Amino acid sequence: MPERYKNRYRIQSARLKDWDYGSDAMYFVTICTQNREHYFGDIVDDEMQLSQLGMAAEKYWSEIPNHFPFVILDACVVMPNHIHGIIVIDKTNYRRNNVETQNLASLQQQPPSKPKNKFGPQSKNLASIIRGFKIGITKYAKNNDLEFGWQSRFYDHIIRNDKSYNNIVNYIVTNPQHWDIDENRK
């Protein structure tokens, strides 16, 4: 049963309790569109055919390390209504002279700010990376008069060993061939 906060029901976080999502690790993420609408294209003969917005999503995904220099991208696939990808946070080689932004649509240097809230720092972590990506695609859609929306949350899984990594990469790469049985299909 969902918890209550201020006499309203709220969904508990799906995040691993006591895990620092800004720490060096490999993360498998799935980000879905609102109501699982097929904004990014269609599967034709087991291959993804990207729409204009799907091409932008693929491009913006590949640009994440330009905005978050401590990120390395691994396998990724843009599907009709979701994106699967592996994000590697590796701050050991982080170059501090690069511009970081939480808005992938802009590379303007922002004055540094340190949010102070009970949830801890909200930058340089997995949520800020996903938030920046989502903002970039949303702005792209709006600027091109495209109907679009994101599901409010995203799924993540911390990859802990080679077997899990290999299974996840295989799942990502073969996802278009399994579209007929995909749980994210609407």
Backbone as CSV, one residue per row, in Angstrom:
resi,resn,N_x,N_y,N_z,CA_x,CA_y,CA_z,C_x,C_y,C_z
1,MET,0.846,-1.185,0.000,0.000,0.000,0.000,0.889,1.244,0.000
2,PRO,0.553,2.240,-0.821,1.367,3.459,-0.865,1.368,4.183,0.472
3,GLU,2.465,4.883,0.725,2.560,5.687,1.939,1.707,6.936,1.791
4,ARG,1.437,7.555,2.931,0.713,8.808,2.909,1.649,9.915,3.345
5,TYR,1.533,11.050,2.674,2.287,12.240,3.024,1.326,13.411,2.952
6,LYS,1.170,14.136,4.057,0.223,15.248,4.143,-1.164,14.811,3.683
7,ASN,-1.603,13.656,4.169,-2.918,13.077,3.880,-3.140,12.749,2.405
8,ARG,-2.076,12.590,1.648,-2.176,12.174,0.257,-1.329,10.929,0.075
9,TYR,-1.786,10.067,-0.817,-0.996,8.882,-1.125,0.156,9.277,-2.035
10,ARG,1.272,8.647,-1.820,2.413,8.874,-2.699,3.099,7.541,-2.947
11,ILE,3.708,7.432,-4.095,4.409,6.206,-4.462,5.810,6.252,-3.868
12,GLN,6.208,5.167,-3.222,7.548,5.105,-2.669,8.567,5.080,-3.797
13,SER,9.739,5.579,-3.502,10.817,5.592,-4.484,11.224,4.169,-4.838
14,ALA,11.509,3.963,-6.106,12.000,2.669,-6.572,13.518,2.602,-6.475
15,ARG,14.143,3.664,-6.018,15.598,3.727,-5.914,16.090,2.858,-4.758
16,LEU,17.288,2.329,-4.924,17.906,1.494,-3.899,18.214,2.346,-2.678
17,LYS,17.669,1.949,-1.554,17.842,2.712,-0.324,19.322,2.749,0.060
18,ASP,19.773,3.913,0.492,21.137,4.146,0.960,22.190,4.053,-0.140
19,TRP,21.802,4.042,-1.416,22.765,4.040,-2.509,22.963,5.474,-2.979
20,ASP,24.207,5.874,-3.167,24.534,7.195,-3.691,24.520,7.117,-5.208
21,TYR,23.487,7.662,-5.835,23.329,7.600,-7.281,24.251,8.578,-8.019
22,GLY,25.146,9.206,-7.296,26.191,10.013,-7.910,27.520,9.281,-7.887
23,SER,27.517,8.078,-7.324,28.771,7.331,-7.209,29.092,6.602,-8.504
24,ASP,30.380,6.296,-8.673,30.849,5.587,-9.851,30.182,4.217,-9.927
25,ALA,29.486,3.969,-11.036,28.806,2.689,-11.253,28.250,2.676,-12.663
26,MET,27.787,1.497,-13.083,27.083,1.339,-14.354,25.596,1.223,-14.036
27,TYR,24.786,2.016,-14.740,23.358,2.039,-14.503,22.613,1.722,-15.802
28,PHE,21.709,0.750,-15.742,20.811,0.459,-16.851,19.547,1.260,-16.596
29,VAL,19.156,2.091,-17.555,17.967,2.924,-17.373,16.970,2.691,-18.502
30,THR,15.708,2.850,-18.154,14.621,2.839,-19.125,13.782,4.083,-18.854
31,ILE,13.579,4.861,-19.907,12.801,6.094,-19.809,11.638,5.966,-20.785
32,CYS,10.418,6.090,-20.289,9.225,5.899,-21.127,8.533,7.223,-21.431
33,THR,7.859,7.254,-22.571,7.057,8.411,-22.931,5.742,8.374,-22.152
34,GLN,5.115,9.518,-22.074,3.837,9.633,-21.368,2.801,8.726,-22.032
35,ASN,2.131,7.949,-21.221,1.113,7.002,-21.676,1.645,6.018,-22.718
36,ARG,2.951,5.884,-22.756,3.632,4.983,-23.711,3.235,5.243,-25.162
37,GLU,3.039,6.522,-25.465,2.743,6.928,-26.841,3.968,6.712,-27.718
38,HIS,3.748,6.349,-28.971,4.838,6.045,-29.904,5.329,7.319,-30.589
39,TYR,6.073,8.138,-29.851,6.586,9.395,-30.383,7.894,9.225,-31.160
40,PHE,8.647,8.183,-30.884,10.005,8.070,-31.422,10.110,7.302,-32.737
41,GLY,9.019,6.738,-33.239,9.059,6.022,-34.501,8.337,4.695,-34.408
42,ASP,8.683,3.772,-35.324,8.012,2.478,-35.400,9.029,1.370,-35.660
43,ILE,8.654,0.163,-35.287,9.448,-1.021,-35.611,8.928,-1.564,-36.942
44,VAL,9.826,-1.679,-37.919,9.487,-2.225,-39.230,10.504,-3.312,-39.548
45,ASP,10.026,-4.534,-39.785,10.907,-5.679,-40.072,12.003,-5.817,-39.015
46,ASP,11.590,-5.744,-37.752,12.486,-5.919,-36.599,13.567,-4.845,-36.477
47,GLU,13.378,-3.717,-37.136,14.328,-2.605,-37.023,13.581,-1.331,-36.665
48,MET,14.217,-0.514,-35.835,13.622,0.743,-35.423,13.770,1.774,-36.528
49,GLN,12.646,2.369,-36.935,12.615,3.466,-37.905,12.301,4.730,-37.112
50,LEU,13.302,5.579,-36.921,13.163,6.748,-36.067,12.359,7.856,-36.727
51,SER,11.492,8.471,-35.941,10.787,9.679,-36.360,11.743,10.864,-36.155
52,GLN,11.294,12.064,-36.494,12.094,13.264,-36.252,12.463,13.360,-34.768
53,LEU,11.495,13.110,-33.910,11.749,13.185,-32.471,12.649,12.037,-32.012
54,GLY,12.499,10.866,-32.620,13.367,9.735,-32.302,14.816,10.017,-32.669
55,MET,15.025,10.662,-33.818,16.391,11.036,-34.221,16.984,12.044,-33.240
56,ALA,16.148,12.980,-32.789,16.621,13.955,-31.798,16.965,13.250,-30.486
57,ALA,16.137,12.292,-30.077,16.397,11.556,-28.830,17.725,10.810,-28.931
58,GLU,17.961,10.157,-30.061,19.220,9.431,-30.251,20.413,10.385,-30.230
59,LYS,20.275,11.530,-30.883,21.345,12.535,-30.922,21.602,13.111,-29.528
60,TYR,20.535,13.515,-28.838,20.689,14.115,-27.509,21.273,13.104,-26.516
61,TRP,20.886,11.837,-26.658,21.451,10.810,-25.778,22.960,10.750,-25.975
62,SER,23.396,10.732,-27.225,24.833,10.626,-27.512,25.605,11.849,-27.026
63,GLU,24.922,12.959,-26.822,25.569,14.193,-26.370,25.621,14.334,-24.849
64,ILE,25.064,13.390,-24.113,25.067,13.484,-22.647,26.476,13.734,-22.100
65,PRO,27.519,13.024,-22.550,28.860,13.286,-21.999,29.385,14.699,-22.268
66,ASN,28.846,15.390,-23.275,29.245,16.782,-23.508,28.787,17.682,-22.373
67,HIS,27.710,17.292,-21.699,27.127,18.094,-20.635,27.487,17.565,-19.252
68,PHE,27.787,16.288,-19.197,28.172,15.633,-17.950,29.471,14.875,-18.249
69,PRO,30.618,15.541,-18.161,31.876,14.940,-18.613,32.317,13.703,-17.829
70,PHE,31.694,13.425,-16.733,32.030,12.235,-15.944,31.203,11.029,-16.372
71,VAL,30.428,11.171,-17.458,29.568,10.096,-17.950,30.180,9.446,-19.191
72,ILE,30.114,8.127,-19.224,30.469,7.335,-20.388,29.197,6.581,-20.770
73,LEU,28.853,6.603,-22.054,27.660,5.901,-22.516,28.046,4.545,-23.079
74,ASP,27.193,3.584,-22.863,27.384,2.239,-23.383,26.199,1.951,-24.293
75,ALA,25.752,0.729,-24.370,24.663,0.326,-25.260,23.419,1.186,-25.031
76,CYS,22.712,1.454,-26.138,21.488,2.248,-26.066,20.607,1.881,-27.258
77,VAL,19.299,1.960,-27.056,18.353,1.812,-28.156,17.165,2.735,-27.903
78,VAL,16.787,3.448,-28.956,15.569,4.257,-28.919,14.469,3.396,-29.528
79,MET,13.424,3.164,-28.763,12.282,2.357,-29.199,11.096,3.301,-29.449
80,PRO,9.979,2.817,-29.981,8.855,3.714,-30.286,8.382,4.558,-29.103
81,ASN,8.403,3.992,-27.895,7.857,4.715,-26.745,8.762,4.697,-25.523
82,HIS,9.993,4.282,-25.696,10.930,4.285,-24.567,12.370,4.229,-25.060
83,ILE,13.262,4.468,-24.138,14.698,4.412,-24.417,15.328,3.529,-23.362
84,HIS,16.168,2.598,-23.803,16.989,1.802,-22.903,18.430,2.246,-23.109
85,GLY,19.166,2.375,-22.025,20.574,2.714,-22.170,21.360,2.401,-20.918
86,ILE,22.659,2.292,-21.114,23.575,2.109,-19.984,24.378,3.390,-19.835
87,ILE,24.310,3.943,-18.641,25.058,5.149,-18.286,26.112,4.739,-17.266
88,VAL,27.354,5.085,-17.559,28.451,4.804,-16.635,28.867,6.131,-16.011
89,ILE,28.766,6.222,-14.707,29.281,7.386,-13.999,30.699,7.040,-13.562
90,ASP,31.659,7.830,-14.051,33.075,7.604,-13.762,33.712,8.945,-13.434
91,LYS,33.675,9.319,-12.172,34.199,10.614,-11.750,35.696,10.585,-11.483
92,THR,36.313,9.410,-11.563,37.758,9.344,-11.327,38.525,10.083,-12.414
93,ASN,37.970,10.169,-13.623,38.633,10.869,-14.722,37.916,12.157,-15.100
94,TYR,37.092,12.652,-14.212,36.290,13.845,-14.466,37.193,15.058,-14.685
95,ARG,36.990,15.725,-15.809,37.759,16.934,-16.117,36.952,18.141,-15.665
96,ARG,37.478,18.871,-14.715,36.743,19.980,-14.112,36.667,21.224,-15.005
97,ASN,37.406,21.258,-16.091,37.387,22.462,-16.924,36.287,22.436,-17.973
98,ASN,35.448,21.402,-18.017,34.350,21.328,-18.980,33.104,21.990,-18.415
99,VAL,32.257,22.449,-19.292,30.986,23.040,-18.900,30.017,21.918,-18.565
100,GLU,29.307,22.032,-17.471,28.250,21.077,-17.137,26.936,21.829,-17.075
101,THR,25.917,21.217,-17.570,24.601,21.832,-17.527,23.559,20.757,-17.279
102,GLN,22.458,21.139,-16.665,21.372,20.189,-16.467,20.350,20.343,-17.576
103,ASN,20.643,21.160,-18.556,19.732,21.372,-19.672,20.493,21.029,-20.943
104,LEU,20.205,19.893,-21.539,20.945,19.462,-22.709,20.682,20.338,-23.920
105,ALA,19.697,21.185,-23.873,19.403,22.036,-25.008,20.300,23.267,-25.029
106,SER,21.085,23.476,-23.986,21.895,24.676,-23.900,23.256,24.365,-23.309
107,LEU,24.289,24.983,-23.879,25.633,24.841,-23.317,26.091,26.130,-22.652
108,GLN,25.178,27.034,-22.358,25.559,28.273,-21.713,26.073,27.982,-20.312
109,GLN,27.200,28.634,-19.971,27.767,28.427,-18.642,26.845,29.064,-17.609
110,GLN,26.486,28.294,-16.616,25.619,28.770,-15.552,26.463,29.010,-14.301
111,PRO,26.114,30.020,-13.514,26.841,30.208,-12.266,26.626,29.002,-11.358
112,PRO,27.675,28.577,-10.660,27.501,27.395,-9.805,26.518,27.664,-8.685
113,SER,25.674,26.709,-8.437,24.731,26.820,-7.332,24.685,25.481,-6.621
114,LYS,24.549,25.536,-5.334,24.501,24.325,-4.534,23.132,24.237,-3.880
115,PRO,22.256,23.404,-4.455,20.936,23.270,-3.840,21.058,22.671,-2.451
116,LYS,20.331,23.245,-1.546,20.352,22.738,-0.178,18.963,22.242,0.159
117,ASN,18.854,20.946,0.227,17.576,20.375,0.624,17.827,19.083,1.376
118,LYS,16.782,18.540,1.942,16.933,17.355,2.785,17.299,16.106,1.996
119,PHE,17.225,16.169,0.659,17.535,15.010,-0.161,18.997,14.974,-0.608
120,GLY,19.781,15.972,-0.233,21.184,16.009,-0.610,21.375,16.684,-1.959
121,PRO,22.609,16.676,-2.458,22.900,17.345,-3.729,22.097,16.724,-4.869
122,GLN,21.551,17.570,-5.711,20.727,17.081,-6.807,21.379,17.342,-8.162
123,SER,22.696,17.325,-8.200,23.413,17.440,-9.456,24.521,16.403,-9.470
124,LYS,25.031,16.148,-10.653,26.108,15.174,-10.830,25.716,13.782,-10.347
125,ASN,24.438,13.449,-10.511,23.973,12.108,-10.176,23.079,11.589,-11.310
126,LEU,22.655,10.351,-11.202,21.865,9.740,-12.264,20.583,10.536,-12.545
127,ALA,19.899,10.961,-11.509,18.643,11.705,-11.701,18.875,13.008,-12.459
128,SER,19.964,13.715,-12.175,20.223,14.973,-12.876,20.571,14.728,-14.340
129,ILE,21.229,13.612,-14.633,21.547,13.262,-16.016,20.257,13.000,-16.795
130,ILE,19.378,12.180,-16.218,18.107,11.856,-16.869,17.249,13.112,-16.982
131,ARG,17.210,13.912,-15.943,16.423,15.149,-15.964,16.897,16.064,-17.106
132,GLY,18.222,16.221,-17.249,18.756,17.060,-18.316,18.392,16.544,-19.694
133,PHE,18.496,15.238,-19.874,18.126,14.620,-21.147,16.650,14.857,-21.456
134,LYS,15.796,14.625,-20.468,14.358,14.795,-20.674,14.006,16.250,-21.000
135,ILE,14.650,17.176,-20.324,14.395,18.601,-20.592,14.786,18.939,-22.023
136,GLY,15.933,18.430,-22.469,16.388,18.713,-23.830,15.405,18.230,-24.881
137,ILE,14.904,16.992,-24.733,13.957,16.445,-25.703,12.626,17.196,-25.642
138,THR,12.184,17.529,-24.439,10.925,18.266,-24.288,11.021,19.630,-24.979
139,LYS,12.139,20.321,-24.799,12.323,21.627,-25.452,12.399,21.463,-26.967
140,TYR,13.085,20.426,-27.423,13.164,20.176,-28.863,11.762,19.985,-29.439
141,ALA,10.957,19.171,-28.779,9.595,18.919,-29.256,8.780,20.212,-29.281
142,LYS,8.883,20.979,-28.218,8.127,22.234,-28.135,8.569,23.206,-29.234
143,ASN,9.881,23.334,-29.444,10.404,24.254,-30.462,10.040,23.831,-31.876
144,ASN,9.716,22.555,-32.076,9.347,22.051,-33.394,7.859,21.722,-33.497
145,ASP,7.083,22.250,-32.556,5.625,22.046,-32.537,5.232,20.573,-32.631
146,LEU,5.964,19.726,-31.909,5.675,18.293,-31.876,4.982,17.946,-30.575
147,GLU,3.924,17.167,-30.668,3.246,16.692,-29.462,4.187,15.724,-28.754
148,PHE,4.352,15.882,-27.435,5.271,15.004,-26.722,5.098,15.150,-25.219
149,GLY,5.387,14.070,-24.499,5.426,14.094,-23.045,6.175,12.883,-22.522
150,TRP,6.782,13.033,-21.352,7.509,11.949,-20.689,6.685,11.372,-19.554
151,GLN,6.879,10.121,-19.266,6.419,9.539,-18.005,7.242,10.225,-16.917
152,SER,6.667,10.460,-15.765,7.359,11.267,-14.758,8.579,10.577,-14.136
153,ARG,8.599,9.290,-14.086,9.713,8.576,-13.461,10.513,7.814,-14.496
154,PHE,11.568,7.155,-14.048,12.336,6.277,-14.917,12.760,5.058,-14.114
155,TYR,13.063,3.989,-14.822,13.512,2.749,-14.185,15.031,2.727,-14.222
156,ASP,15.640,2.252,-13.143,17.093,2.064,-13.157,17.456,0.759,-12.476
157,HIS,18.594,0.236,-12.876,19.149,-0.987,-12.293,20.656,-0.798,-12.228
158,ILE,21.233,-1.023,-11.072,22.680,-0.914,-10.901,23.305,-2.219,-11.386
159,ILE,24.194,-2.111,-12.362,24.838,-3.299,-12.929,26.025,-3.650,-12.034
160,ARG,26.004,-4.869,-11.492,26.990,-5.235,-10.481,28.020,-6.270,-10.923
161,ASN,27.800,-6.933,-12.061,28.780,-7.944,-12.481,28.719,-8.131,-13.997
162,ASP,29.695,-8.859,-14.533,29.795,-9.065,-15.981,28.597,-9.808,-16.552
163,LYS,28.108,-10.805,-15.833,26.970,-11.571,-16.340,25.756,-10.657,-16.520
164,SER,25.471,-9.841,-15.522,24.355,-8.907,-15.604,24.577,-7.915,-16.752
165,TYR,25.781,-7.388,-16.858,26.117,-6.453,-17.934,25.861,-7.087,-19.305
166,ASN,26.372,-8.296,-19.513,26.213,-8.969,-20.801,24.747,-9.245,-21.126
167,ASN,23.971,-9.655,-20.132,22.534,-9.892,-20.335,21.802,-8.604,-20.714
168,ILE,22.151,-7.527,-20.053,21.498,-6.244,-20.311,21.867,-5.715,-21.694
169,VAL,23.148,-5.793,-22.065,23.560,-5.348,-23.402,22.821,-6.149,-24.468
170,ASN,22.740,-7.448,-24.285,22.020,-8.292,-25.235,20.544,-7.880,-25.312
171,TYR,19.931,-7.605,-24.180,18.534,-7.163,-24.145,18.358,-5.858,-24.921
172,ILE,19.263,-4.901,-24.702,19.173,-3.607,-25.376,19.327,-3.778,-26.891
173,VAL,20.360,-4.471,-27.296,20.676,-4.612,-28.715,19.582,-5.364,-29.477
174,THR,18.981,-6.362,-28.836,17.960,-7.167,-29.523,16.536,-6.686,-29.260
175,ASN,16.378,-5.587,-28.539,15.039,-5.116,-28.185,14.119,-4.920,-29.384
176,PRO,14.581,-4.326,-30.498,13.664,-4.181,-31.646,13.146,-5.517,-32.182
177,GLN,13.946,-6.578,-32.114,13.512,-7.883,-32.613,12.470,-8.530,-31.696
178,HIS,12.358,-8.040,-30.479,11.413,-8.604,-29.508,10.245,-7.656,-29.215
179,TRP,10.010,-6.713,-30.106,8.986,-5.702,-29.892,7.601,-6.311,-29.680
180,ASP,7.307,-7.400,-30.370,5.979,-8.016,-30.253,5.672,-8.495,-28.839
181,ILE,6.699,-8.785,-28.054,6.486,-9.263,-26.685,7.021,-8.290,-25.639
182,ASP,7.412,-7.084,-26.054,8.015,-6.094,-25.152,6.987,-5.632,-24.114
183,GLU,7.381,-5.632,-22.850,6.465,-5.211,-21.777,6.181,-3.719,-21.827
184,ASN,7.016,-2.932,-22.483,6.789,-1.499,-22.597,5.908,-1.127,-23.787
185,ARG,5.576,-2.118,-24.614,4.726,-1.857,-25.773,3.314,-1.546,-25.297
186,LYS,2.684,-0.622,-25.924,1.331,-0.219,-25.509,0.295,-1.043,-26.211
